[in-house]
Amino acid sequence: MSVRWWNKPLFWPLAVFGLLLLLNLIFKPEFFAIRYQNGHLYGSLIDILNFGSPLAIVAIGMTLVIATRGIDLSVGSLVAISGAMACLTISRGDDQHALSLVLTAVLLALLVSIALGLWNGLLVAGAGIQPIIATLILMVAGRGIAQLITSGQIITVTSKPYNFIGAGWLMTLPFSVYLAAAVFLFAAWMTRKTSLGMFIEAIGCNPTASRLAGIRSRSILLAVYMFCALCAGIAGLITSSNVSSADGNNAGLWIELDAILAVVIGGTSLSGGRFSLTGTLAGALLIQTLTTTIYMLGVPPEITLVVKAFVVLAVCLIQSPSFRRSLTRGIPWSPAASGQEVSRHG
C-alpha cells in the first residue's frame, strides 16, 4: 500500500517551512524583498541561504553518521579547530593575501579535521566505544585544542582570498551557498550512485547481518566519521573566513545540536537505517528560517531559544504517525510505538 502524502518524511518539514513563510508574509512582507546591488543579491532569503550553509554542510555529514546508528557530538569543536588552524597559518605568513598561503592553510585545516574524524572512527569501529561517548571525548578535548591553537585569543586575519570563502560572492550569490551545494551533490552522488549508501543503510539496519553478509563495516564507519569531520572542517572555514577571525571558545558552539535536529526533522531515524539527504537539507533551511523569522518578528532575545525549541518539538511530534493518530482518534500516545513506526518507514 502506498504511503499517504502526509506520512512522507518531507511533508511536515516543508509544511512548517511554508507556515513560517506565511507568517513573514503577513507580519513582515519585507522578508521577501530581494534587491540587486553591485552585482550581488541581498535580502532575508539570501541571508538564510548564506548563514544556513555551514549548518547544512555539518548536517549532511551528520546524516551519514546517524544512518549507521552513530552520532557525532564533536563537530562543533571541529568547526573551531578548523578555523583556528587556518587563521593561525595565515597570520604567520609573510603575505596574507598570497593565494598559495591561503590554499596551504585550507588544506592543513581540512587534513587536521579528517585526522580527527579518523580518531573518532577508530574509537567507534576499532575500540568499540559507544559513538556518543567516543565523540564526547573530542567534543570536550577539541574545544581545548582550539583554544590552545589560538592561545586563548581571537586570531584576526586580513586575507582577501580567505575572506572570499565565507564572505565572497559568485554570480550574484554568496560563495558559501555554492560550497554547500557542492557538498550536498557530492554526498548524494556518493550514497546514491555507488554502493556506499546501501552499505551505510545495511549497517544502520542490522550491523551483525551486514557483517555476516561480507560488508566491511569498520571501513565504512571510518569513512563516514572522516567525511563528517571533513564537513565540519569546511563549515569551520566558512564561519571563520566570514568574520576574518578564529575564536576557539565560541566558534561552532552548539552547532552539533542544530545539525542533529536538522537530520531528525528531515526524516532520518536516530535508530539508523534509511536516511534522506534532501530531508536534512530541508531541515537545515527550516532551522535557519525559524531563527531569522524569530529575530525579524522581534521576539525578545531571552526567550528566543525557548520559542525555537517549542517549534522544533512541534515539528518532531507531528512527524510521528502514532501521535497524529492519538490526536484524531483519541488513542493514548505511545512513544515506543512511534519509534517503531519511524524505524519501519526510515
C-alpha positions as CSV (number, residue, x, y, z in Angstrom):
1,M,0.0,0.0,0.0
2,S,1.4,3.4,-0.9
3,V,2.3,5.8,1.8
4,R,-0.1,8.7,2.1
5,W,1.4,12.1,1.2
6,W,1.1,13.4,4.8
7,N,3.1,10.4,6.0
8,K,6.1,11.1,3.8
9,P,9.2,12.4,5.7
10,L,9.5,15.6,3.8
11,F,5.8,16.7,4.0
12,W,5.8,18.1,7.6
13,P,9.1,20.0,7.5
14,L,8.0,21.6,4.2
15,A,4.6,22.4,5.7
16,V,6.1,24.1,8.7
17,F,8.6,25.9,6.3
18,G,5.6,27.1,4.3
19,L,3.9,28.3,7.6
20,L,6.9,30.3,8.5
21,L,6.9,31.9,5.1
22,L,3.2,32.7,5.5
23,L,3.9,34.3,8.9
24,N,6.5,36.5,7.4
25,L,4.3,37.4,4.5
26,I,1.6,38.6,6.9
27,F,3.7,40.3,9.6
28,K,6.9,41.2,7.7
29,P,6.3,41.5,4.0
30,E,9.8,42.9,3.5
31,F,11.1,39.4,4.4
32,F,10.6,38.5,0.7
33,A,12.3,41.7,-0.6
34,I,15.4,40.9,-2.7
35,R,17.4,43.7,-4.1
36,Y,20.2,43.7,-6.7
37,Q,23.2,45.9,-5.8
38,N,26.7,46.0,-7.1
39,G,26.3,42.7,-8.8
40,H,25.0,40.9,-5.7
41,L,21.6,39.8,-4.4
42,Y,20.6,40.9,-0.9
43,G,17.7,40.1,1.3
44,S,16.4,37.9,4.1
45,L,16.0,34.9,1.8
46,I,19.6,35.3,0.6
47,D,20.8,35.6,4.2
48,I,19.0,32.3,5.1
49,L,20.9,30.5,2.3
50,N,24.2,32.2,3.3
51,F,24.1,31.8,7.1
52,G,22.4,28.4,6.8
53,S,25.2,27.0,4.6
54,P,27.6,25.9,7.5
55,L,24.7,24.2,9.3
56,A,23.6,22.4,6.1
57,I,27.1,21.1,5.5
58,V,27.6,19.8,9.0
59,A,24.1,18.2,8.9
60,I,24.9,16.4,5.7
61,G,27.9,14.7,7.3
62,M,25.9,14.1,10.5
63,T,23.2,12.3,8.4
64,L,25.6,9.6,7.3
65,V,26.8,9.1,10.8
66,I,23.3,8.8,12.3
67,A,22.3,6.4,9.5
68,T,24.9,4.0,10.9
69,R,23.3,4.2,14.3
70,G,26.0,6.6,15.4
71,I,26.2,10.3,16.4
72,D,29.0,12.9,16.3
73,L,29.0,15.4,19.1
74,S,32.4,16.7,18.2
75,V,31.5,18.6,15.0
76,G,31.2,22.0,16.9
77,S,34.8,21.6,18.3
78,L,36.0,20.6,14.8
79,V,34.5,23.8,13.4
80,A,36.5,25.7,15.9
81,I,39.7,23.7,15.3
82,S,39.5,24.1,11.5
83,G,39.0,27.8,11.6
84,A,41.8,28.2,14.2
85,M,44.3,26.2,12.2
86,A,43.6,28.1,9.0
87,C,43.7,31.6,10.7
88,L,46.9,30.7,12.6
89,T,48.6,29.5,9.4
90,I,47.6,32.7,7.5
91,S,48.5,35.0,10.4
92,R,52.1,33.6,10.4
93,G,52.6,34.1,6.7
94,D,54.6,36.9,5.2
95,D,51.9,37.9,2.7
96,Q,48.4,37.1,4.0
97,H,46.9,37.9,0.5
98,A,49.0,35.2,-1.2
99,L,46.7,32.6,-2.7
100,S,49.3,29.8,-2.1
101,L,49.3,30.6,1.6
102,V,45.5,30.5,1.8
103,L,45.4,27.2,-0.1
104,T,48.0,25.7,2.3
105,A,46.0,26.9,5.3
106,V,42.8,25.5,4.0
107,L,44.4,22.2,3.1
108,L,46.1,21.9,6.5
109,A,42.8,22.7,8.3
110,L,40.9,20.1,6.3
111,L,43.6,17.4,6.8
112,V,43.6,18.0,10.6
113,S,39.8,17.7,10.6
114,I,39.9,14.4,8.6
115,A,42.6,13.1,11.0
116,L,40.3,13.9,14.0
117,G,37.5,12.2,12.2
118,L,39.7,9.2,11.8
119,W,40.3,9.3,15.6
120,N,36.5,9.2,16.2
121,G,36.1,6.4,13.7
122,L,38.9,4.3,15.4
123,L,37.3,4.8,18.8
124,V,33.9,3.7,17.5
125,A,34.8,1.0,14.9
126,G,38.1,-0.2,16.4
127,A,37.8,0.2,20.1
128,G,34.0,-0.5,20.1
129,I,33.2,2.6,22.3
130,Q,29.7,3.9,22.0
131,P,29.6,6.8,19.5
132,I,28.1,9.3,21.9
133,I,30.9,8.7,24.4
134,A,33.7,8.5,21.7
135,T,32.7,11.8,20.1
136,L,32.0,13.4,23.5
137,I,35.7,12.9,24.3
138,L,36.7,15.0,21.2
139,M,33.8,17.5,21.9
140,V,35.4,18.4,25.2
141,A,39.1,18.0,24.3
142,G,38.6,19.6,20.9
143,R,37.4,22.8,22.3
144,G,40.5,22.9,24.5
145,I,42.7,22.1,21.4
146,A,41.1,25.0,19.5
147,Q,41.9,27.4,22.4
148,L,45.5,26.1,22.6
149,I,45.9,26.8,18.9
150,T,44.6,30.4,19.4
151,S,46.4,30.8,22.7
152,G,43.0,31.7,24.2
153,Q,42.9,34.8,22.0
154,I,40.9,35.7,18.9
155,I,43.1,35.5,15.9
156,T,42.3,38.0,13.2
157,V,43.5,37.9,9.6
158,T,43.3,40.4,6.7
159,S,43.5,37.9,3.8
160,K,41.1,38.7,1.0
161,P,41.3,35.3,-0.6
162,Y,40.5,33.6,2.7
163,N,37.7,36.1,3.4
164,F,36.2,35.2,0.0
165,I,35.4,31.6,1.2
166,G,32.8,32.8,3.7
167,A,32.0,36.4,2.6
168,G,32.7,36.3,-1.1
169,W,30.1,36.4,-3.9
170,L,29.9,34.4,-7.2
171,M,27.3,35.0,-9.9
172,T,25.2,37.2,-7.6
173,L,25.0,34.6,-4.7
174,P,27.3,34.1,-1.6
175,F,30.1,31.7,-2.3
176,S,29.2,29.7,0.8
177,V,25.9,28.6,-1.0
178,Y,27.9,27.0,-3.8
179,L,30.1,25.2,-1.2
180,A,27.0,23.8,0.5
181,A,25.5,22.8,-2.9
182,A,28.8,21.1,-3.9
183,V,29.0,19.1,-0.6
184,F,25.3,18.1,-1.0
185,L,25.7,16.9,-4.6
186,F,28.9,15.0,-3.7
187,A,27.3,13.3,-0.8
188,A,24.2,12.5,-2.9
189,W,26.3,11.0,-5.7
190,M,28.5,9.1,-3.2
191,T,25.5,7.5,-1.5
192,R,23.0,7.0,-4.3
193,K,25.2,6.4,-7.4
194,T,27.6,4.0,-5.6
195,S,27.1,1.1,-3.2
196,L,28.2,3.1,-0.2
197,G,24.7,4.3,0.5
198,M,23.4,0.8,0.6
199,F,26.2,-0.3,2.8
200,I,25.5,2.6,5.3
201,E,21.8,1.7,5.4
202,A,22.7,-2.0,5.9
203,I,25.0,-1.2,8.8
204,G,22.4,1.0,10.4
205,C,19.5,-1.5,10.0
206,N,21.4,-4.6,11.3
207,P,25.2,-4.4,12.0
208,T,25.5,-8.1,12.7
209,A,23.7,-9.2,9.5
210,S,25.7,-6.7,7.4
211,R,29.0,-8.1,8.8
212,L,27.9,-11.6,8.1
213,A,27.0,-10.6,4.6
214,G,30.6,-9.5,4.0
215,I,30.2,-5.8,4.3
216,R,33.4,-4.2,5.8
217,S,31.6,-2.3,8.4
218,R,34.7,-1.0,10.1
219,S,36.0,0.6,6.9
220,I,32.6,2.1,6.2
221,L,32.4,3.6,9.7
222,L,35.9,5.1,9.4
223,A,34.9,6.7,6.1
224,V,31.7,8.0,7.5
225,Y,33.2,9.7,10.5
226,M,36.1,11.1,8.4
227,F,33.6,12.6,6.0
228,C,31.5,14.1,8.8
229,A,34.7,15.7,10.2
230,L,35.6,17.0,6.7
231,C,32.1,18.6,6.5
232,A,32.7,20.2,9.9
233,G,36.1,21.4,8.7
234,I,34.6,23.1,5.7
235,A,31.9,24.7,7.9
236,G,34.7,26.0,10.1
237,L,36.5,27.6,7.2
238,I,33.2,29.3,6.1
239,T,32.5,30.5,9.7
240,S,36.0,31.9,10.4
241,S,36.6,33.4,6.9
242,N,33.2,35.2,7.1
243,V,34.4,37.3,10.1
244,S,38.2,37.0,9.2
245,S,39.0,35.7,12.6
246,A,39.1,32.5,14.7
247,D,37.5,32.2,18.1
248,G,38.4,28.8,19.7
249,N,35.9,29.3,22.5
250,N,32.7,30.3,20.6
251,A,33.1,29.1,17.0
252,G,30.7,26.3,16.2
253,L,29.2,26.4,19.7
254,W,26.2,24.1,19.8
255,I,26.1,23.6,16.0
256,E,26.1,19.8,16.7
257,L,22.6,20.1,18.3
258,D,21.2,22.1,15.4
259,A,22.7,19.6,13.0
260,I,21.1,16.6,14.8
261,L,17.8,18.5,14.8
262,A,18.1,19.1,11.1
263,V,18.7,15.4,10.4
264,V,15.8,14.3,12.6
265,I,13.4,16.9,11.2
266,G,14.4,15.7,7.7
267,G,13.1,12.2,8.5
268,T,16.2,10.2,9.3
269,S,15.7,8.0,12.3
270,L,18.2,8.1,15.2
271,S,17.9,4.3,15.3
272,G,19.8,4.1,11.9
273,G,19.0,2.7,8.6
274,R,17.3,4.7,5.8
275,F,18.3,8.3,5.5
276,S,17.4,11.4,3.5
277,L,20.0,14.0,2.5
278,T,17.2,16.0,0.8
279,G,15.3,15.9,4.1
280,T,18.3,17.0,6.0
281,L,18.8,20.0,3.7
282,A,15.2,20.9,4.2
283,G,15.6,20.6,8.0
284,A,18.7,22.9,8.0
285,L,16.8,25.5,5.9
286,L,13.8,25.2,8.3
287,I,16.0,25.8,11.4
288,Q,17.7,28.8,9.8
289,T,14.4,30.2,8.5
290,L,13.0,29.8,12.0
291,T,16.0,31.7,13.5
292,T,15.7,34.5,11.0
293,T,11.9,34.7,11.5
294,I,12.2,34.9,15.3
295,Y,14.6,37.9,15.1
296,M,12.5,39.6,12.4
297,L,9.3,39.3,14.4
298,G,11.0,41.0,17.3
299,V,10.8,38.1,19.7
300,P,12.8,39.1,22.9
301,P,16.3,37.6,22.9
302,E,15.8,36.0,26.3
303,I,13.0,33.6,25.0
304,T,14.4,33.1,21.5
305,L,15.8,29.6,22.3
306,V,12.6,28.6,24.1
307,V,10.5,29.5,21.0
308,K,12.9,27.7,18.7
309,A,12.8,24.6,20.9
310,F,9.0,24.7,21.0
311,V,8.7,24.9,17.2
312,V,11.2,22.1,16.7
313,L,9.4,19.9,19.2
314,A,6.1,20.5,17.4
315,V,7.6,19.5,14.1
316,C,9.0,16.3,15.5
317,L,5.7,15.4,17.2
318,I,3.6,15.9,14.1
319,Q,6.0,13.8,12.1
320,S,5.1,10.9,14.4
321,P,2.2,8.7,12.9
322,S,1.1,7.4,16.2
323,F,1.0,10.9,17.7
324,R,-1.2,12.1,14.8
325,R,-3.5,9.1,15.3
326,S,-3.8,9.8,19.0
327,L,-5.0,13.3,18.2
328,T,-7.6,12.2,15.6
329,R,-8.8,9.0,17.3
330,G,-8.3,9.8,21.0
331,I,-5.9,6.9,21.4
332,P,-3.2,7.4,24.1
333,W,0.1,8.2,22.5
334,S,2.9,5.6,22.9
335,P,6.4,6.9,22.3
336,A,7.7,3.4,21.8
337,A,5.1,2.7,19.1
338,S,6.1,5.9,17.4
339,G,9.8,4.9,17.4
340,Q,8.9,1.6,15.8
341,E,6.9,3.2,13.0
342,V,9.7,5.6,12.3
343,S,12.1,2.8,12.0
344,R,9.9,0.9,9.6
345,H,9.4,4.0,7.4
346,G,13.0,5.2,7.7
